[in-house]
Amino acid sequence: MPHSKIVLLLLVVSFSDVVFAGPKVVPHPKVRFVTVRNDKFAVIRELKDPKVIKSVQDIFLRAKKTGDTKAHLKKVTHMIDFSDRWLVDIHSGEITVLSKTRVAVYRIEPKDLVEFKKIIIHKA
């Protein structure tokens, strides 16, 4: 492979990692809403509007990896049930998927965290 094609390939791979840094979350196809639970496991909200669900998905997708569950996400304040259960610290903006093993932790961008809090803590 010529040198220029290798460089181009590396740039594309590097750029895609920056654009899609956060986790991709997908609601289960047979479920019409996404459940939000508090730290006591009580359901506090059901996200039913597809636009709101898409907003949460986009916020997660823009989150940046900060490490793993060994050193991050020590206090879970909320859980969000897509097709997987996501653990959230609404104060720090850290999120991760529920797992028995060590997994990546992502931090929601500050601007997105403001919007995320409005969605999750919304008082109807």
C-alpha positions as CSV (number, residue, x, y, z in Angstrom):
1,M,0.0,0.0,0.0
2,P,1.5,3.4,-0.9
3,H,2.5,5.7,1.9
4,S,-0.1,8.3,1.2
5,K,-2.9,5.7,1.4
6,I,-1.7,4.5,4.8
7,V,-1.6,8.1,6.1
8,L,-5.1,8.8,4.7
9,L,-6.4,5.6,6.4
10,L,-4.8,6.6,9.7
11,L,-6.4,10.0,9.5
12,V,-9.8,8.6,8.8
13,V,-9.6,6.1,11.7
14,S,-8.3,8.9,14.0
15,F,-11.0,11.3,13.0
16,S,-13.8,8.7,13.3
17,D,-12.7,8.1,16.9
18,V,-13.0,11.8,17.7
19,V,-16.4,12.2,16.0
20,F,-17.9,9.1,17.6
21,A,-16.1,9.1,20.9
22,G,-19.0,8.3,23.2
23,P,-21.1,5.1,23.5
24,K,-23.8,4.4,21.0
25,V,-27.0,3.6,22.9
26,V,-30.1,2.1,21.3
27,P,-33.5,1.5,22.8
28,H,-34.8,-2.0,22.5
29,P,-36.9,-2.2,19.3
30,K,-39.9,-3.6,21.1
31,V,-39.9,-0.9,23.8
32,R,-41.7,2.4,23.2
33,F,-40.1,4.3,26.0
34,V,-36.8,4.7,28.0
35,T,-37.0,4.3,31.7
36,V,-35.1,6.6,34.1
37,R,-34.6,5.4,37.7
38,N,-33.2,7.1,40.7
39,D,-30.4,5.6,43.0
40,K,-33.1,3.7,44.9
41,F,-34.2,2.0,41.7
42,A,-37.6,3.7,41.6
43,V,-38.9,4.8,38.2
44,I,-38.9,8.6,38.2
45,R,-39.5,9.2,34.5
46,E,-40.3,7.5,31.2
47,L,-39.0,9.1,28.1
48,K,-41.6,8.5,25.4
49,D,-40.9,11.3,22.9
50,P,-38.6,10.0,20.1
51,K,-37.0,13.4,19.9
52,V,-36.1,13.4,23.6
53,I,-34.8,9.9,23.4
54,K,-32.7,10.9,20.3
55,S,-31.3,13.9,22.3
56,V,-30.1,11.6,25.1
57,Q,-28.6,9.2,22.5
58,D,-26.7,12.2,20.9
59,I,-25.5,13.4,24.3
60,F,-24.1,10.0,25.1
61,L,-22.5,9.8,21.7
62,R,-20.7,13.1,22.2
63,A,-19.4,12.0,25.7
64,K,-15.7,11.6,26.0
65,K,-14.0,8.5,27.5
66,T,-12.4,9.3,30.9
67,G,-11.2,5.9,32.1
68,D,-12.9,2.8,33.4
69,T,-15.1,1.7,36.3
70,K,-12.0,1.0,38.5
71,A,-11.3,4.7,39.0
72,H,-14.5,6.5,37.9
73,L,-18.3,6.6,38.5
74,K,-18.2,6.0,42.2
75,K,-21.7,7.4,42.9
76,V,-24.6,6.3,40.8
77,T,-27.5,8.8,40.9
78,H,-29.6,7.5,38.1
79,M,-30.0,4.5,35.8
80,I,-31.3,4.7,32.3
81,D,-32.8,1.7,30.6
82,F,-32.2,1.5,26.9
83,S,-31.5,-2.0,25.6
84,D,-28.8,-2.0,28.3
85,R,-28.9,-0.3,31.7
86,W,-26.7,2.8,31.9
87,L,-25.4,4.1,35.2
88,V,-25.2,7.8,35.6
89,D,-23.7,10.3,38.0
90,I,-25.8,13.4,37.2
91,H,-23.4,15.6,39.2
92,S,-20.1,14.7,37.5
93,G,-21.7,13.7,34.1
94,E,-20.1,10.3,34.2
95,I,-21.9,7.4,32.5
96,T,-21.2,3.7,31.9
97,V,-23.1,0.6,31.0
98,L,-24.0,-1.8,33.8
99,S,-21.5,-4.7,33.8
100,K,-19.9,-7.2,36.1
101,T,-16.5,-6.5,34.5
102,R,-14.4,-3.3,34.3
103,V,-15.9,-1.1,31.4
104,A,-15.2,2.3,30.0
105,V,-16.6,5.4,31.7
106,Y,-17.5,8.5,29.7
107,R,-18.0,12.1,30.7
108,I,-20.9,14.1,29.3
109,E,-19.7,17.5,27.9
110,P,-20.6,20.4,30.2
111,K,-22.9,22.0,27.7
112,D,-24.7,18.7,27.1
113,L,-24.8,18.0,30.9
114,V,-27.1,21.1,31.3
115,E,-29.5,19.8,28.7
116,F,-29.2,16.2,30.1
117,K,-30.1,17.3,33.6
118,K,-33.2,19.1,32.2
119,I,-34.3,15.9,30.5
120,I,-33.6,13.5,33.4
121,I,-34.6,15.7,36.4
122,H,-37.6,17.3,34.6
123,K,-40.4,17.8,37.0
124,A,-43.7,17.2,35.2
